[in-house]
Amino acid sequence: MLVRIRGLTVLVTAVLLITGAPAATATAAPATVGAATAVPAADSLLSQGKPVTASSSGGCCPPSYAVDGTTSTRWASGAGVDPQWIYVDLGTAANLSRVVLTWDLSCATAYQVQTSTDHSTWTTVYSTTAGDGGVDDLAVTGRGRYVRMYGTHRCRTDSSKGYSLQEFQVYGNTGAADTQPPTVPTDVTVTVNGCDSATVAWTASTDNVGVAFYDIFHDGQLITSVAGTVTSGGITVVGGVTWGVYVQSRDAAGNVSQASATVTVTPPPCQVDTTAPSAPTGLTGSASGTSVSLRWTAATDNVAVTAYDIYRDGAKAGTVPGTSTAPPATTFLDSGLAANHTYAYYVVARDAAGNTSAHSNQVSVTTGSSCATVCAVTQLATDTDIPWGLVTLPDGTILYSRRDAHDIVHLNPATGAKTTVGTVPNVESTDGEGGLLGLAIGPTFNTDHWLYVFHTSPTDNRIVRFTFANNTIGGEQVLLTGILRNKYHNGGRLRFGPDGKLYAATGDAQNGANAQNLNSLNGKVLRLNPDGSMPSDNPFGNYVWSYGHRNPQGLAFDSEGRLWEQEFGNSVMDETNLITKGGNYGWPNCEGTSSQAGTGCGTSGYLAPKHTYPVADGSCSGIAIIRDVLYVACERGTRLYREVISGSSLTNVQQFFVGTYGRLRTVEPAPDGGMWMTTTNTGDKDSTPNNSNEKILHVDLG
């Protein structure tokens, strides 16, 4: 979209207004972010004469001069300091349409216009790094009682100058908020234009006010956004890589539709390549306990080597993938092996076209008799559906949920015997990652027999509980409803804390604005009493315990009773967070440690992650803490991270099972000091029941 602001034409990435999410294949961020929408004729000036607060002011020029209706007076901040701000209290929540900033000579080159309901948590509705003074007449969309100009870089940077506004005018109306989302876009088609580009088209959505934007996604990641007046958009794709593309619509108030049906697209490779890489050479191996470390000399290729496949005794044991910017590593750690056993290894190189080399030299390595970290792996069972939530019962057996089939299975890990204990009623999948998700049992399970369940319904995500007796679930009680659902970003993990409260991880429902909205249950860690009531000591007088989350799917408590959380990023990085009461973790303005919108990761009050992971090596879901070691199960990264908790830091980070079992979904402590682990490979993104081939594993830990 092109917006003309005082004679300048600026490309706008419109999605940053509401979601703050970066376009997955975008180039450098634009200088100015904001919405260009027509100002409703009925909207009026709301700010004149209203109470004003500023970060500072010079003796000549109090904040009230910015809303007195005349340009002959001005507000001036203190000199020589960034940032500085001024906000006006409109007296009541309003739907905002326009902000007019009349600058004195001391203007801002970089600033944001922000809204808030409580003058504490702010949402950015306009942002620029290309300000040049004069009059900024800005069309905005948002709702709030408080409106703030937040300046981060002065036009006049010497120490004697600050910020100066002659007038700060806010226009809008105080009518009821628009809470009705648009209808779902339909008839989505994808036309491949070449190896790296495609055009997505759809039939328009409808809305009670009007569609402002369409957002185009692949597999839960935002690609780009277009204006609500068009019904097609170009996207950059990756040659030879299959994507599931879909579209959702959004109105000016930030209401987001449900996602369209998914269209699968596989563009042709960008280069016809029939030349295989050379064989890796110089393979060596050594054992440390029951793990084997391998090292080799890199292969060469006419285009590029993109991965190495490691074979153990003739069967593939793992993969070392490369990235778009770096070749694959030439080392591999093979773990979970039998003690005192000799294994034969070789390595094969692979390129992006699927050409494979001859194999390397073969080496034999004999494992030791002891294991210090991640040890032997035993397959307990397989399943034709996606195992998602998993709990260990007091007798050492397991209950796990099957996401797309909507039922719960009782597994005896000693014998492998499985029994279906019931189908959860009112579950509806989302043609993505919704369905039957997290499970938990409380500390009083032996007496109350409650099994807690997080699932997607036809209208929302919700938390319910059932009694579990005689190997059957029954007596459903609905504890919490109204958690927004969408194709992706449903969250879903449940965990009881040492305080006896139930904690739940919820996704932002593909609308980043939800994560910063304290009145929304989405993009949060929630805290409930076991009966579903709200604990009186929650920080915001509702169910919210922490906020600013994108799509958290991992929760675990350490020996000090501290809560750790695992969260999916969009296209830059995932993050592990140490959760504090009332903490704000920054999404959508901050993804991991990468600023995305507004004031970014440097925003006052945002809490930084304790560890981050490139999405290609991560996309991690479940976590478990065993003897104060954090284990992280990763899907796209097809690996397990092991990280030692030391104080409030994560240290000695190691990677295991890289490519060995494919995508990993859930890890949970086992009663013998080991760990349960599940895979999530076939059918992970389509909601089709019983089209998978997954494993439930036990991992011995040293």
N, C-alpha and C positions, 0 to 999 in steps of 0.2 A: 504494500500500500504506500502511496506517496502523499505526504502531508506538506502543505505549504505554510511555513511559519515566517512571517515578516520577510517575504521575498526569497526564503531558502527552501529548496526542495529536498526532503529528507526521506530515505527509505525507512519504513517502520516495520519492525518485527512485532506484530500486534499482540501475539500471545503473551509477551512479557507483561502486559498490563495486568493480566489476571493470574496467570499461572507462574510467570517468572521462569518458565522452562526454556532452555536453549533449543534452537533447531538442531536436530541431530546431525545434519550435514551442512549447516550454515557456515558462511564465511565470517569474518570479523564482525563483532557486534556493532550496530549502527550507533551514531553519536547521539541520536535523540530517540526516545521511546515515548509514545503517547498515542491516544486514540483521536481520530478525526471523525466526529459525529456531529450531525446538525444540532444546534442549540434549540430546544423546544421553545416555542414562542411564549408559553405560559410561565417559563422559569423567570425568577426575579432575583434581584440582588439581596443576598441574605446576610452579608457580613458587616454592613455599614453600622458603626456605632456599637458593635458587639464587643464583649470582653476579649482582650488580646494578651497573650503571654509571650515573652521572648527570652532567648538565652542570655541576652545582655542588651544594654542600650547606652548610647552616649548621653551626656547631660542635656544636650539640646533637644533630643529627639526620642521621646518615649514611644512604646509600641502602639499606643492608641492613635497616634498621628497617621498610621498606615490604614486606618479604617474610618477616617473622619470625613471622607467625601471630597477632599480637595487635594490637588497636587502641589499646593503651595507649602504644605508641611510634609514631614517624612519621619519614618523610623530609621534610626541608624544603630547598628550593632557596635559592640566594642571593637577596637581596632586590632589588626594583626593576628587574628586567631581564626582557624577553621577547625571544625564546622561551627556555624551559627544557625539559629532557627527562630521562627516566629509562627505562632498558631493563633487562630481565632476560634472562639467558642460560639457556635451558631445557636446554642440554646436547646436544640433538639436535633434528632437525626434527620438528615436531608439527603435527597437524591441529587447528586452534583452533576452539572452539565458543563460548567465553564469556570475558569479561574483567570483573572486578568491581573498581571503583575506590572506595575508601572515603576520602573527602576530609576533611581537617581544615578549619578555617575558611578557610584560604587555598586556595581551590579555583580552577578554571579555568572561565571562561565560554566560551572557544574552545580546543579541543584536538582532536588526532587520536590514534587508536590505530593503530599501524603494525607491520608484520612485516618480517623480513629474514632472508636466509640467511647474510649476511656482516657484519652490523651496519654496512653502508656504504650499500647501496641499499635504500630502504624503500618498502613498498607500504601504502597507507592502507586499512584495513578498516572504520574507523568515523571519522566526523567530525561535530562539532557546533559551533555558535556560540551555543548557548542553554544552556550548563551553569550549574547553580545550586547545586553542592555536594551534600552528603549522600552517599548511596551510589548509584553508577551501575552497574547490573547489565546488562551489554551482551551481547546475542547477536551473535556475529561469525562470519564464515567466512573462512578463510585458512590458510596453512601457512607455517611459518618456525621457525627456531631462536631468534631474538631477537624480543622483543615490546616495543614502546616506547610510552609516553605522551609526546606532544609538545605541550606547552602553548604557545599563542600569545597568550593574553590572560588576565590575572589577574582574579579576582573582586574582590580588594582591590588597587586600582591605585596606592596611595601608595607612595613609594619605600622604605618600611621593610618591605614585604610581598613575599613570593614565592609559590611553590607548595608545598603540603604534602599528602602522602598518608599516611594511617595504614596502609592496606594496598593492595597492587597484586597481584591474584590472577588467574592465567591458567589456564583450564581447557581440556582437550582430550585427545587421545590421540596416541600415537607410532606408530600403525599406518602402513602404506604409504599413500602419497598416492593419491588418486583421480585417475586419468588418463584415464578412459573418458568421452568426451563423450556427451550425449544423442543420440537419433535425431532425424532431421529432422522438423520439423512438416509435416503434410500437409493437403490439402484446404483450402487458404487461400481465403477469400472476403472480398470487400470490399463492404459495403453503404453506399451514399452516402445520408446523412441530410439533406443540404442542400448549399449551395454551399461551406461551410467545415468540414464535419464528416463523418466516416465511421466505420463500425465494422468492424474486422478480426476475423475468426473463423477458427479452425483446429482440426484434430484433434490431440490431445495427443501430445507426444513421450514416449518412455520413457527411463529411465536406470537404471543399476545401483544408484545410491543414491537419486536423486530429482531431478526438475527443480525448480530454484529460481526461475528467471525466464524470461520470454519477451521478446525484444527485437524491436520493430517498426521496420523500416527503409523508406526509399524511396531507390532509386537510389544506394545506398552511404552514405546519411546516416541516422543514428539519429533516430527520431521520439520514441519513448517505450518504456517497459518496464512489464510487469505481472508479478504474482506467478505462480509456477509452478503454482499451484492453479487458475488460471482459463485459459480458452481463447478469450478475446476481449478486445478493448480498443478504446477510442475514440481517434481521432486527429483532429487539426486538419489540414485540407487547404486548398488554394488554389483558389478558383473559377476554372474554365476552364483550369487547368494540369494536364497529364497527368503522373502519377507511376507508377512501377513499384514496387509495395509487396510486401514479403516479410517473413517471420518466421524467427527462429532461436531456439533454446532454449539455456539455460545452467544448469549445476548449481552447487551451493554451493562446489565446489572451483575454479570458474572455467573448467571445460571447456565449450567452445562447439560446438554442432552445426554442420553445414553448413546453408546457408540453404535455405529452402523455394523452391518455384517462385514466379516473379514474377507478380503479378496487376496488370494495367494498369487504372488508374482515372482518369477525367476528370470531376470534378464540374461542375455547371452554373455559369455565371458568377453572382456574387452580386448583380449588378444588370443588368437588361435595358437595354442601352444601344444605341440606334440613331443617336445624334447624333455626327456626325464632328467632329473638332477643326477649328478654323480653320486657314487656311494660314499657315505661317511666312512672315515678311516680312523685308525688309532684308538679303537674302543678299548677302554680299560674299566675295571670294576673293583670295588672293595666293599667289604661288609663291616657294619657296625651293629653288633647285636643281630636283630632279625630284619635289618634294613640293608639295602645294597645301593651304593652310590656308583653311578656310571658317568663316564666322561668320554668324549670323542672329538675328533677334528671335523669341522664343518664341511658339509657338501657344497658343491657349486651348482648353479643353474643358469640357463640363458635368460630367465626373467628374475626369479627369486625363489629360494627355498622358503616355504611358509610353515612347515611343521616337520617334526621327526616323530616316527612311531617306534616305540620300544617293544620288542618281542622277548618274552620269557618262555623258554621251553617250547618255542614255536607258536605261541599264542600271544596276541597283542596285550601288553600289560599296562600301556599308558601312552600318552601323547604329549609332546612339548610343542605348543603352538607359538607362532610368531604373532606380531601385531602389524597394523598398517604402517607403522613407523620403525619397527625394529625386527630383525630376524629372530627366529627361535633360538633359545639357549642351547648349548651343547652339553648339558648336564641333566641328570634325572635321578631322583631318589625313589627307589622301589621299596615300599613298606608293607607291613602286614604279612610277612613271610614266615614260614615254618623255621623253627630252630634247627641248627645242625643239619642243614639240607643244602645240596649243591644245585644251583640253577645255571642254565645256559642262556646267554643274552646275545642279541644282535639288534642293530638300529637301521631303519629305512628312512630316507628323506622323501619329502613330498612337496609339490608345488601347487599353486592356486588352481591349475587346470586339472588336478588329480593325477598327474604323472608321478610315478613312484620309481625310486632308484633301485638298483640292486642292493642287497643288504651288506652291511659292514662286516668286518671280521667278527667272529664269535668269541665270547669269553665265558668262562665258567667261574662262578663265585660261590663260596660256601658260607652260609650264615653262621653266626655265633649261637651261644646257648642262652643268652639273656637279652632283654629288651628294655630300653630306658624311656621310650616315648610312645609311639604308635606301633602296636604289635600285630598279632595275628588277627585275620578277618575270617569270620565264619558266616556263611549264608544261612539264614534261618528260614526264609520263605520267599516266594515270588508272588506277584499280584498282577492282574490284568488291568488294574486301575491305578490312579496316583495316590499312594499313601501320603497323607498331609499331616494331620495332627496325630500325636502318639503319646500315650501315658503308660507308666508302669504301675500295675496294681500292687497292693500290699503283699500278695502271694508271689510276686515276681513275674507274673504273666503280663501280657500287653493288650491294650486296646488301641486300634488305629482307625482313622477315618479314611474313607475312599472318596476323594474329592468329587469326581464326576459321576460315580454310581450312587452317592448320597447315603451310603450305609456304613456301619461300624462293625469291625471284625475283632474278635477275641483270638489272640495268638498265644500258644504255649511255646516259648522259645526252646524249651528242652526237647520237645517232640516234633515241632513244626505243625502241630494240629491247629486248624483254623475253624472258627465258628462265626457265622454272621449273627450278631446280637440284636439287630434291628435296623430299619431304614428311618432316617430322620425326616419327619414330615415337613412340608412347606419349603423344601430346599429347591432353588432354581439356579442353574448355572448361567454363565454370562457369555458363552462363546469365547472364553478367554481364561481367566484365572480365578473366577468366583466359583462357589459351590460349597461343599462341606469341608470346612477348614480346621481350625484349631480345636484341641481337646485339653481339658485340665481336670484334675481332681484336687480337692482341698485337703487340709491337714486333718479334718474330722471325717474323712471318707469312711473309716471303719464303722462309724456309728450312723452317719446320715446317708451314705451310699450315693451321693450326688455326683454325676458326671456332667461337666460344663462343656458347652459346644458353641463355637462361633460358625455361623453359616450365612450364605446369601439366600434371601427370600425373593419372591417376585417383585418386591417393592423396595427392599433395603438390605443391609447387612444387620445381623442381630445376634445377641447372646442369649442362649437358653440353657436350661439344665434338665436332666433326666435322672430318675433313680436307676441304678444298675443293680439288679438282683436276679438270681437264678439264671445268669447268663443272658439277660434280656434287659433292654432299656424301656422305660415307660414313665408315666406321670409327668409329662412335659410341663415346665414352667418357663414362661417368657420373661427374661430379666431386663433386657434393654433393647429397644428398637430405634429406628431413625438414623442409623449409620448409613450414609449414602453409599450406593453400589455403582459400579460401572464394569465395563469389560475387564479392565485391569485396575490395579491400585486399590485392592480391597483389604490389604493387611491380612489379619486373621489369627495371629498367634495369641494364645492365652497362657497365663502363668500365675500361680498363687505365690505371694510373697511371704516372707517370714512374719509379717504383720497380720497374716490371715486374710488379707484383701486379695481380690482378683484383679489382675492387670491384663489389659487387652491392647493389642497393637492394631491401629486402623489406618488404612491408606487414604490418600486425598481424593479418591474417586475421580482421578484425572482432571482435577481442578485445583491448581496450586493455591488459590485464594483460600480454600477451606483450611489449609494448614495453619494460617495465621489468624483465622477467625475463631476466637475463643467461645463463640456461641455455636460452633459446629463440632460435631463428634468426630470429624474426619481429619486425617493427618495428625493423629494424636497417639499418645499412650493414655488410656483411660484407667481409672481405678474405681472399683465397685466393692461394696459389701457382698458377701456370698449370697444374700437373698436378693441382690439387684438394687438395693437402695444406695443412696449416695453417702459416702463417708463425710462426716462433718468437718474433718480437717483437710479436705481437698483444697488446693490453693485458690481456686476461682469460684467456689460456690456451686460447682457443677461436677460432672464426671471427669473433667480434664485434669490429668496429672502433669503431662508435658506436651509441647506442641511444636509446630514447625517441622513436621516429618512428611516425607513424600510417600513411601510405601514400606513401612517397617514390617518385617515378618519374623524377627527373632527377638526373644526376651529370655533373660536368665539372671539369676541372683548369685552373687558370690558369697564367700564365708562371712563377710562383714555385713551382709544384708543389703548390699548395693545392687541396683538394677542396671544391667547392660542391655543395649538394644542394637539390632542389626537392621540396616536400611538400604533399599535399592536406590541408586542414583539414576539419572536420566541417560546421559550419554558421556559423562565425564568420570565420575567416581562414586563408588558405594562408601558407606561409612559405618563404623562401630562407635556408638555413643555410650557414655556413662550418664545415666538419666538422673536428674535432680528434680525435686519437687518444684513445679512451676517453670521449669527450664524451657527456653526457646532455642530450637536447633536450626533455625534459619531458612528452611525451605519456604517459598520458592526463590528467595533472594540469594541463597547460598546453597550450593551443591557440594557436599564434602568441605573442601577448602577453596572451592572455585566460585568466585562471585558471578552472579547471573543477572541480577536486576537490582533496582533501588540502590541502597547503600552497601549492598553486597555483604560478604562475610565479615567485614570490619564493623558492621552495625553494632552499636552498643547494646549489650545484653545477650547477643547470640553466643551460644556455647559451641565450641569447636569439637569435632570428633576426636576420639582417642586413636583411631587408625582409619586410613582410607585405602581403597583398592581400585585400580583401574577397572572399568566395567568389563573389559574383555577378560580380565583375570578374576572377576568377582561375580556380580549379580547373585549375591549370597542371600540365603533365606533363613534357615534355622540356626540357632546357636545353643550350645550347652556349656556349662561350667562344671568341671570335675576337678577337685583338689586345687581350686583357684587357677586352673588353666582353662582358657577360653578356646572352644572348638567351633569353627565357622564352616557351614556347609554351603557350597557355591554351585550355582546352576550353570550359567554360561562359562564360568571359569573352570568347571568340571574338576574341582579340587576341594580338599579340606585344609583349612588353616588351623595351626596350633599356635596359640599366643599366651605367654605367661603373664598373669596379672601381677604387677609389682607396684604397690601403692595405687596410684590412679593412672598408671601407664600400662601399655601392652608391650611386652618385650619379647625378645628371642622368637620372632615370628618365623614359622616354618610352614612349608607346603607339603602335603601328602596326597597320594592317589590322583595325581594330575592326569586326567583322561582315563584312569583305570576303570572306573565304574560309570563314567558319564556324568550327567547332571545330578547333583546332590541336593536334596530338599530339606530333610529333617535330621537333626541329631538330638539325642536325649540321654541323660545319665542312665546307666544300667545298674541294678542293685549289687553286682559283683565288683563295682569299681571301673567297669568298662563302659561302653557306649553303644546305643542303638543308632543305626544310620540307614536312611532310605534314599532311593534314587527317584528321579523324575524325568525320564527320557522321552519315550514315545508318547505322543498325544498330550504333551504338557500344555499346549495353548489352544486347544480346540473344544474342550468341555464334552467330548464324546466319551461316554462310559465304556469301560472295558476294551479300550484299544491300545493298551500299554503293555509293557513287559518289564516290570519293576522288581527291584530286589529290596528285601529287608535284611540288614546285616548286623552282626555284632562285632565290635572292634575291641580287642584287648588293649589296655593302656598300661604302660610301664609305671 
